[in-house]
Amino acid sequence: MNRTTPYAWSILGILLGAQFVMSMGALGYGPLAPFLRETYGINRSQVGFLIAVFYFTCTVAAIPAGILVDRVGARLMLILCLLMEGIPYAAMSFAGSYFFLVVCSAFSGIGYAFINQVSTKGIMQWFSSQARATAMGIKQSGVTIGGAVAAWLLPVLSVSRDWKWGIWSISLSMLLMALVAALFYRERPREDPLFPSPVAEEKRRKPKNILEIMLQPTLLTLLFVAPFLAFTQGCLVSFLVLYLKEELHFPVETAGACLTASMIAATVGRIGWGAASDVVFRGDRVKPLIILSLVGGIGVLGMAFLSKDSPPGAVFLWSMLLGLTLSGWNGVTMVLSAELGGTEMAASVVSIVITAVGFGFLAGPVAFGYVADHQGYFTSWMLVLVSSLISAAGFLRIHWIREKRSGGTVAEQP
C-alpha cells in the first residue's frame, strides 16, 4: 500500500499558490469588463472575444504543454508558465488600443496552458490514489479562490484608483510565485527510499502508448462532454458581473461581491466533490459529476428567472449554487483524466482533455455575449442550461460504460 509523503503537502501548497495567482489573471477579465468597456468603448461581444482569445491560445498550447511537462518535468515548466502569463499580463496595463489588449491576452493564455498539466503531474507523482481527488480538489480551489479575490480586488481598485493597479498587483504576484517555485519545488524521485512511489503502483497497468488511451470509451466520451461543462463555467465567470449590473441594476461592487460568493462556493465545491469522490463514492469519479451537472442546471434556471425586484439574498444564493456546481467540477474531472494515463502519461492525457475543455471556454463567452446582445440574457442562460444537461447525460453514459465493462466496479484502468 503506497503512502503520501509529508513533503507532498508542501508541494501541494506551492501548486495551490501558483494556481491561485495564475487564476486571478485568467478570471480577471470578467470583473474588469465594465471598466474595459468604458476605457476602450467595446461591446459585450468584444469582451467575450477578448476572453475567448485567452482560452484559444491556452487550448492550442495545451497538448504541446502536456508533452513538455512529461518530458522536461514539472518544476521547470511551473517556473516558466508563471513568467509566461505574468509578463504579458503586466503589459496589458500599457495597452493603447483594444487590439493590443487582445495580443496580451493571447500571450497570457499560452502561459496559462501549462498550469493544469504541471499541477496534475505533481499530484500524480506525490500523492497516492487514495488521496488524489482530495489533493486535486484543494489545488483546483486555487482557481476559485483566485477568481474570488479578483472579483473583489479588481472592482475595488478600479473604482478607488485605476483598473491598471489591479493588473499590476496580479502580475507581480505571478512573478513572486515563480521565485517561490524556483526555490522550493522539487521533483519526486522515481523510487522514494522511505515511501513506495505512486509510479510503482501503476507500472503494472500503464498502457503502451497514447493511442491505446485515446481509444478507451471513457476518454472518448469525456472528450465530448468536457467542453459543455467548460461552456457553463466560462459563461458564469465572464458575464455574471455584467448580467447583474445591466439586467438587475446592481452596483458593480455588489455584482463583484456576488461573483466572489460564487467563487467561494466553488472553492468549497472543488474540495468537497473531490473528498466525496475519494471517501463517499470510494474512488468513483463519475457519480459526483452527474450530480453536480444536474444541480447546476437547477441553479441556471434560478438565475435566469431573477429580475431587478429579486431580493439580493436570493441573488447571492443562486450565485453560490452555480459556483458550487458549474465551477466545482474541475478537480474530479482532472483526476479522472489523469488516472486513465497513469503517472507516466498523466500530463499528456490531461492536456488532451484540457484541449477539449478549452473549446468550451472558447465558445462560451462568445456565444453568451452574442446571444445577450441580440436576444437578451434569458436566452443566453438557456444555452448554459442545455450545456449542463448534456454534461449530465455524458457522465451518465460514462457510468454505464464502466458498469458494463467492469461488472459494477468503478475503476476502468488502462
Number of C-alpha atoms within 10 A of each C-alpha: 10 15 16 19 17 9 12 18 15 14 21 21 16 21 27 22 22 29 26 26 29 30 26 29 28 23 22 27 25 29 32 24 24 20 18 18 15 10 13 13 11 14 17 21 18 19 24 26 21 25 29 26 22 27 29 25 21 27 28 17 20 31 23 15 27 30 18 18 28 19 13 11 17 26 19 17 21 27 22 17 24 28 24 21 28 29 19 20 27 23 18 22 17 12 15 11 12 18 11 15 20 21 17 23 27 23 20 31 29 22 27 29 30 29 26 25 32 28 26 30 27 26 28 26 24 27 24 21 21 17 19 27 32 25 28 28 28 24 28 32 29 26 29 33 26 28 33 30 22 30 30 22 23 28 26 18 16 18 12 10 11 14 21 16 16 23 24 17 17 23 25 17 19 30 19 16 25 22 14 15 21 15 9 11 21 17 14 16 11 12 12 11 8 8 12 17 24 24 21 13 16 18 12 9 13 19 18 10 10 12 9 11 21 16 10 15 15 22 20 14 15 22 20 15 24 26 25 27 28 28 26 32 25 29 27 26 26 27 24 19 28 21 19 23 19 14 15 17 15 18 13 19 19 18 27 29 21 27 32 29 26 31 31 21 25 33 28 20 30 32 24 21 31 32 23 21 24 20 15 12 16 12 22 21 26 22 19 21 25 23 15 24 28 19 18 28 26 17 22 24 16 18 23 18 10 17 13 13 8 11 10 14 10 13 18 20 18 23 26 24 26 29 30 28 31 33 31 33 28 28 29 31 22 25 24 22 26 26 22 24 27 25 24 19 24 28 36 26 26 28 29 21 26 29 24 21 24 27 21 27 29 27 23 30 30 24 19 29 24 20 19 19 14 10 12 14 19 17 15 21 24 16 18 28 22 14 24 30 19 19 27 24 16 24 24 17 18 21 19 14 17 19 15 11 12 13 9 12 12 18 16 17 15 16
